[in-house]
Amino acid sequence: MNWSQHFADATANLRRNTVREFLKYAKRRGMISFGGGLPAPELFPIAEFEKASEAVLRCAGVKALQYGESEGVAELRQWVAADAGVAAENVLITSGAQQALDLLGRVLINKGDSVAVENPTYLALLSSWRVHGPNFAAVRSDADGLCVDGLRPGAKLLYLVPNFQNPQGTTLASERRAELATFAKQNEMIVVEDDPYGDLRYQGEALPSVFDIAGKADGPVARVGTFSKVLAPGLRVGWLIADRAVLEKVVQVKQSSDLHTSTFNQYLALELVTNHVLETQIPKLCSEYRRRRDVMLESLTETMPHLVRWTKPQGGMFLLVTLPRELKGAEIARAALAENILVVPGEDFHLIGGENTLRLNFSNCTSELIRTGIGRLARIVRAHLETANYPVSFSSV
C-alpha cells in the first residue's frame, strides 16, 4: 500500500528533530556528548524521589492512580499560581513544557499567520508549530537577546526564551523586556514566554519576566514553565499560565490529546516541592553547572583558533559556537562524531543563516570529559581550517 498518498497535507511540513536524531548516538560506547539539553543524571535527587513516591501512595492513594482533571491537580496548580502571583484558575498543568507550546500553537495559529521568533530559536518549537503553516518571521538577536526594534506590527504571535536561551545561552536585557511588553500591548501581539532555565542562574541578578511586566495574566503574555530542568525531565510535568479565555481553549484541545497529565507524576512533583526539595536541589545544580560552564569556556579559550567565537551564558545549559563562514557546522559535527564527540549543528535552529554554528551543552558532562571533548573538537576545527588555508592560532577571546 502506498501510504504517502493517504497522509494529511499538514504532514508535509513535518521533519525529524535534528537534536533528537543526534541523541541516538549519545549511548555509543566512549561518546562524549555535548549534544542534548540533558541535566546531569548523577545530580537527580533519587533518594527524595523514592521517599516522595512512597508518600504519594500512602497519602494520596487511589487519587494518584485515578483519572484526573484536565486542568491538573488542584494543589499543584495552587503551588504554581502562588509562585507566579496569579490565581490558580490561570494555571494549567501540562505534560512537560513542550506540550504547553504545542497546545498553544493548536489554538492560536492559523495557516499564513505571521509568527515572530528569535533567530536562532528553540528547534522543537519550530517543529511543533510548523505543521500549522505559519509564516515565521526571523527577528535578529544579539548578546542582549531579542532585538525588539526588529519587530514589526502585524505579527500575531512572538515566541521567545528570555533567560539563557536555547541555543545561544543569551539573556534578554531588562530594558528590552520593558520595550517588548509595551510593544505587545500596543500592537495586540501575543507573546509566548518560555522559561525552562530561569532558575539555573550562575551570575548576575534575576530579571523580571515579560509576563510580570506586561500585567501578568491580564496582559498579552502566556508563560510556560517546567520541572524538567530542576527536578527531572522524566516527570514530564510542566505548566502554562495565561488568561482564562486562552486556557479554556487549551483545555479543550488537551482533552482531545491526552485527557490530562499523569496524575501520579503531578502528585509526585507536588510532594517534592512542598517538602522544599527545590530549595536544596537548585543551589546544587547551579553550583555544579556553573563549574562545568566555566570549564567549557576556559577550554574553548585555551584550545580553539582565534577565528572561532562563542557566547558566554550567565546560566542555563547551552552556548553557541560560531565558526568562520567557510566552515560548515554539519561537517564539523560529522567529523566530531567519528571521534566520539557529539555536537549539534546550529543551522536548524536558524530561520536565516547559522550554517557555520554549533550548539554545545555543558550540563551533562563532567568537567574532565568537557576538557577532553573540547580539546578533541578544537583539533577537528583546526584541521578543517588548515584544509581551507586559514592561519591557525589560539583564541584570546
C-alpha positions as CSV (number, residue, x, y, z in Angstrom):
1,M,0.0,0.0,0.0
2,N,1.2,3.5,-0.9
3,W,0.8,5.2,2.5
4,S,2.2,8.5,1.3
5,Q,-0.9,9.3,-0.7
6,H,-3.0,9.0,2.4
7,F,-1.1,11.3,4.7
8,A,-2.7,14.6,5.8
9,D,-1.5,17.6,3.9
10,A,-0.1,19.1,7.1
11,T,2.4,16.3,7.5
12,A,4.3,17.7,4.5
13,N,5.5,20.4,6.9
14,L,6.9,17.9,9.4
15,R,10.5,16.8,9.7
16,R,12.6,14.9,12.2
17,N,14.1,16.9,15.1
18,T,17.9,17.2,14.5
19,V,18.7,17.1,18.2
20,R,16.6,14.0,18.8
21,E,18.2,12.3,15.8
22,F,21.8,13.1,17.0
23,L,21.0,11.9,20.5
24,K,20.7,8.4,19.1
25,Y,24.5,8.4,19.1
26,A,24.8,9.5,22.7
27,K,24.8,5.9,24.0
28,R,27.7,4.8,21.9
29,R,30.5,3.5,24.0
30,G,33.1,6.2,24.8
31,M,30.9,9.0,23.4
32,I,31.4,12.5,24.9
33,S,28.0,14.2,24.4
34,F,27.6,18.0,24.1
35,G,24.5,17.3,22.0
36,G,21.3,17.2,24.1
37,G,19.9,19.5,26.7
38,L,20.3,16.8,29.3
39,P,20.5,17.5,33.0
40,A,23.3,15.7,34.9
41,P,21.9,12.3,35.8
42,E,24.2,12.0,38.8
43,L,22.5,15.1,40.3
44,F,19.0,13.7,40.1
45,P,17.5,13.6,43.7
46,I,16.9,9.9,43.7
47,A,16.5,9.4,47.4
48,E,14.0,12.3,47.5
49,F,12.0,10.7,44.6
50,E,11.9,7.4,46.4
51,K,10.7,9.0,49.6
52,A,8.1,11.1,47.7
53,S,6.8,8.1,45.8
54,E,6.1,6.2,49.0
55,A,4.4,9.3,50.5
56,V,2.2,9.8,47.4
57,L,1.0,6.2,47.5
58,R,0.5,6.3,51.2
59,C,-1.3,9.7,51.4
60,A,-2.9,10.3,48.1
61,G,-3.6,6.7,47.5
62,V,-6.1,6.0,44.7
63,K,-6.3,9.6,43.8
64,A,-2.8,9.5,42.4
65,L,-3.7,6.4,40.3
66,Q,-7.1,7.5,39.1
67,Y,-8.0,9.7,36.1
68,G,-7.7,13.4,37.0
69,E,-9.0,16.8,35.9
70,S,-7.7,18.1,32.6
71,E,-6.6,21.3,34.3
72,G,-4.4,19.4,36.6
73,V,-4.2,18.5,40.3
74,A,-5.7,21.4,42.2
75,E,-3.0,21.6,44.9
76,L,-0.2,21.7,42.2
77,R,-1.9,24.4,40.3
78,Q,-2.2,26.4,43.5
79,W,1.5,26.0,44.2
80,V,2.4,27.2,40.6
81,A,-0.1,30.0,40.9
82,A,1.3,31.2,44.3
83,D,4.9,31.1,42.9
84,A,3.8,33.2,39.9
85,G,1.5,35.6,41.8
86,V,-1.7,34.6,39.9
87,A,-4.9,32.8,40.6
88,A,-5.0,29.0,40.2
89,E,-7.6,29.4,37.5
90,N,-4.9,30.9,35.4
91,V,-2.8,27.8,35.6
92,L,-2.9,24.6,33.5
93,I,-0.6,21.6,34.2
94,T,0.8,20.0,31.1
95,S,2.9,17.0,30.0
96,G,6.1,19.0,30.1
97,A,6.6,22.5,28.7
98,Q,6.7,21.0,25.2
99,Q,3.0,20.1,25.4
100,A,2.2,23.6,26.5
101,L,3.9,25.0,23.4
102,D,2.2,22.5,21.2
103,L,-1.3,23.2,22.6
104,L,-0.8,27.0,22.2
105,G,0.1,26.5,18.6
106,R,-3.0,24.5,18.0
107,V,-5.3,27.1,19.5
108,L,-3.6,30.3,18.3
109,I,-2.1,29.7,14.8
110,N,-3.9,29.7,11.5
111,K,-2.2,28.9,8.2
112,G,-0.5,32.0,7.0
113,D,-0.3,33.8,10.4
114,S,2.8,35.8,11.0
115,V,4.7,34.3,13.9
116,A,7.9,36.1,15.1
117,V,10.8,34.1,16.6
118,E,14.3,34.9,17.6
119,N,16.9,33.9,15.1
120,P,18.1,31.4,16.2
121,T,15.4,29.9,18.3
122,Y,14.3,26.6,20.1
123,L,14.3,23.9,17.4
124,A,11.4,21.8,18.9
125,L,9.2,24.9,18.9
126,L,9.7,25.3,15.1
127,S,9.0,21.6,14.7
128,S,5.8,21.9,16.7
129,W,4.3,25.0,15.1
130,R,5.5,24.4,11.5
131,V,2.7,21.9,11.0
132,H,0.1,24.7,11.3
133,G,1.6,26.5,8.3
134,P,2.5,29.9,9.8
135,N,4.8,32.4,8.1
136,F,7.8,32.5,10.5
137,A,9.5,35.9,10.8
138,A,13.1,35.8,12.0
139,V,13.9,38.6,14.5
140,R,17.6,39.4,15.0
141,S,19.2,38.7,18.4
142,D,22.5,39.6,19.9
143,A,24.3,39.3,23.2
144,D,21.4,41.1,24.9
145,G,18.8,38.8,23.4
146,L,15.9,39.6,21.1
147,C,16.3,42.9,19.3
148,V,12.9,44.5,19.9
149,D,13.5,47.1,17.3
150,G,13.4,44.3,14.8
151,L,9.8,43.6,15.5
152,R,7.2,44.9,13.1
153,P,3.4,45.5,13.6
154,G,1.3,42.7,12.1
155,A,2.9,39.7,13.9
156,K,0.1,37.8,15.6
157,L,2.5,35.9,17.9
158,L,6.0,36.1,19.3
159,Y,7.9,33.2,20.9
160,L,11.0,33.7,22.9
161,V,13.1,32.2,25.7
162,P,14.2,35.2,27.7
163,N,16.6,33.5,30.1
164,F,19.7,31.6,28.9
165,Q,18.1,31.0,25.5
166,N,18.4,27.7,23.7
167,P,20.6,27.5,21.6
168,Q,22.6,30.7,22.3
169,G,22.5,30.9,26.1
170,T,21.8,34.6,25.9
171,T,19.5,36.6,28.2
172,L,17.0,39.3,27.2
173,A,18.2,42.6,28.7
174,S,16.0,44.3,31.3
175,E,15.2,47.3,29.2
176,R,14.3,45.1,26.2
177,R,11.8,43.3,28.4
178,A,10.0,46.5,29.1
179,E,10.1,47.5,25.5
180,L,8.7,44.2,24.4
181,A,5.9,44.4,27.0
182,T,5.0,47.8,25.7
183,F,5.2,46.7,22.0
184,A,3.0,43.7,22.6
185,K,0.3,45.7,24.4
186,Q,0.2,48.5,21.8
187,N,0.1,46.0,18.9
188,E,-2.1,43.3,20.5
189,M,0.6,40.8,19.8
190,I,0.6,37.6,21.8
191,V,3.9,36.7,23.5
192,V,4.7,33.1,24.5
193,E,7.4,33.4,27.1
194,D,9.1,30.0,27.6
195,D,11.3,29.9,30.7
196,P,12.6,26.4,31.3
197,Y,16.1,27.6,32.5
198,G,15.3,30.6,34.6
199,D,16.2,29.0,38.0
200,L,19.6,28.0,36.6
201,R,21.3,31.4,37.0
202,Y,25.1,31.4,37.8
203,Q,25.9,35.1,37.8
204,G,24.1,38.4,37.8
205,E,20.6,39.2,39.3
206,A,17.4,37.6,38.3
207,L,15.3,39.8,35.9
208,P,11.5,40.4,36.0
209,S,9.6,38.3,33.5
210,V,7.9,39.8,30.4
211,F,4.8,38.2,31.8
212,D,5.1,40.2,35.1
213,I,6.0,43.5,33.3
214,A,3.1,43.2,30.9
215,G,0.4,42.8,33.6
216,K,0.6,39.1,34.5
217,A,-2.5,37.1,33.4
218,D,-4.3,40.3,32.4
219,G,-1.7,41.1,29.8
220,P,-0.8,39.6,26.3
221,V,1.8,37.2,27.6
222,A,1.4,33.4,28.1
223,R,4.1,32.0,30.3
224,V,5.4,28.4,30.1
225,G,7.4,26.6,32.8
226,T,8.6,23.1,33.7
227,F,10.1,20.9,36.4
228,S,12.3,19.1,33.8
229,K,15.5,21.1,34.3
230,V,15.4,21.4,38.1
231,L,13.8,18.0,39.2
232,A,13.9,15.5,36.3
233,P,12.7,15.5,32.7
234,G,11.2,12.1,33.1
235,L,8.4,13.6,35.2
236,R,7.0,15.3,32.1
237,V,5.3,17.9,34.3
238,G,5.1,21.5,33.1
239,W,2.6,24.3,33.2
240,L,1.0,27.1,31.2
241,I,0.0,30.4,32.9
242,A,-2.3,32.6,30.8
243,D,-5.6,34.5,30.5
244,R,-8.6,32.3,31.4
245,A,-10.0,32.6,27.9
246,V,-6.8,31.2,26.5
247,L,-6.8,28.3,29.0
248,E,-10.3,27.4,28.2
249,K,-9.4,26.7,24.6
250,V,-6.2,25.0,25.5
251,V,-8.1,22.7,27.9
252,Q,-10.5,21.7,25.2
253,V,-7.6,20.8,22.9
254,K,-5.7,19.0,25.7
255,Q,-8.8,16.8,26.4
256,S,-8.6,15.6,22.8
257,S,-4.9,14.9,23.2
258,D,-4.2,13.1,26.4
259,L,-7.2,13.9,28.7
260,H,-4.8,15.0,31.5
261,T,-1.2,15.0,32.6
262,S,-0.1,11.9,34.6
263,T,-1.9,12.2,37.9
264,F,0.7,10.2,39.8
265,N,3.5,12.4,38.4
266,Q,1.7,15.5,39.4
267,Y,1.3,14.3,43.0
268,L,4.9,13.3,42.9
269,A,6.0,16.8,41.9
270,L,3.7,18.3,44.5
271,E,5.2,16.2,47.2
272,L,8.7,17.2,46.2
273,V,8.1,20.9,46.0
274,T,6.0,21.1,49.2
275,N,8.8,19.3,51.0
276,H,11.3,22.0,49.8
277,V,13.4,19.7,47.6
278,L,13.8,22.6,45.1
279,E,15.3,24.7,47.9
280,T,18.3,22.3,48.1
281,Q,18.3,21.0,44.5
282,I,18.5,24.3,42.6
283,P,21.6,25.6,44.5
284,K,23.3,22.2,44.0
285,L,22.6,22.3,40.3
286,C,23.7,25.9,40.0
287,S,27.0,25.2,41.8
288,E,27.9,22.2,39.6
289,Y,26.6,23.6,36.3
290,R,28.5,26.9,36.9
291,R,31.7,24.9,37.3
292,R,31.0,23.0,34.1
293,R,30.2,26.1,32.2
294,D,33.4,27.7,33.4
295,V,35.4,24.7,32.4
296,M,33.9,24.7,28.9
297,L,34.6,28.4,28.5
298,E,38.2,28.0,29.7
299,S,38.7,25.0,27.4
300,L,37.4,26.9,24.4
301,T,39.7,29.8,25.1
302,E,42.7,27.6,25.6
303,T,42.2,25.4,22.5
304,M,40.1,27.0,19.8
305,P,41.7,29.0,17.0
306,H,41.2,32.8,17.2
307,L,38.8,32.9,14.3
308,V,36.2,30.9,16.4
309,R,33.7,32.8,18.7
310,W,31.2,31.7,21.2
311,T,28.6,33.1,23.6
312,K,29.1,33.4,27.3
313,P,25.9,32.4,29.1
314,Q,25.0,33.6,32.6
315,G,23.1,30.4,33.2
316,G,21.2,27.6,31.6
317,M,22.7,24.7,29.7
318,F,24.0,25.9,26.3
319,L,26.3,28.1,24.4
320,L,26.6,28.7,20.7
321,V,29.9,28.4,18.8
322,T,30.3,30.4,15.6
323,L,32.9,29.2,13.1
324,P,34.5,31.1,10.2
325,R,31.9,31.3,7.4
326,E,33.7,28.9,5.1
327,L,33.3,26.1,7.7
328,K,30.0,24.2,8.0
329,G,28.7,23.1,11.3
330,A,27.2,20.0,9.9
331,E,30.6,18.9,8.5
332,I,32.4,19.6,11.8
333,A,29.6,17.6,13.6
334,R,30.1,14.6,11.4
335,A,33.8,14.7,11.8
336,A,33.4,15.0,15.6
337,L,31.0,12.1,15.7
338,A,33.7,9.9,14.1
339,E,35.9,11.0,17.1
340,N,33.2,10.1,19.6
341,I,32.3,13.8,20.2
342,L,28.6,14.6,19.9
343,V,27.7,18.2,19.0
344,V,24.7,19.6,17.2
345,P,24.9,21.7,14.0
346,G,23.3,25.1,14.7
347,E,21.7,25.6,11.2
348,D,18.3,24.0,12.1
349,F,17.9,26.4,15.0
350,H,18.0,29.3,12.5
351,L,15.5,30.5,10.0
352,I,18.2,32.5,8.3
353,G,21.9,31.6,8.3
354,G,23.6,29.6,11.0
355,E,25.3,27.1,8.7
356,N,28.6,27.9,10.5
357,T,27.4,27.4,14.0
358,L,27.4,24.6,16.6
359,R,25.3,24.3,19.8
360,L,27.2,22.9,22.8
361,N,25.6,21.6,26.0
362,F,27.7,21.8,29.2
363,S,25.4,20.5,31.9
364,N,25.6,16.8,31.1
365,C,29.3,16.0,31.1
366,T,31.8,16.1,33.9
367,S,34.5,18.7,33.9
368,E,37.1,16.1,32.9
369,L,35.1,15.0,29.9
370,I,34.4,18.6,28.9
371,R,38.1,19.3,28.8
372,T,38.8,16.1,26.8
373,G,35.9,16.7,24.4
374,I,36.6,20.4,23.7
375,G,40.3,19.6,23.1
376,R,39.3,16.9,20.6
377,L,36.7,19.2,19.0
378,A,39.3,22.0,18.7
379,R,41.7,19.7,16.9
380,I,39.0,18.9,14.4
381,V,38.2,22.6,13.8
382,R,41.9,23.4,13.3
383,A,42.3,20.6,10.8
384,H,39.4,21.9,8.8
385,L,40.8,25.5,8.9
386,E,44.1,24.3,7.7
387,T,42.4,22.5,4.8
388,A,40.7,25.8,4.0
389,N,44.2,27.5,4.1
390,Y,43.3,29.6,7.2
391,P,46.1,30.7,9.6
392,V,45.6,28.7,12.8
393,S,46.4,30.3,16.2
394,F,44.8,30.0,19.6
395,S,41.9,32.3,20.6
396,S,42.3,35.1,23.1
397,V,38.5,35.6,23.5
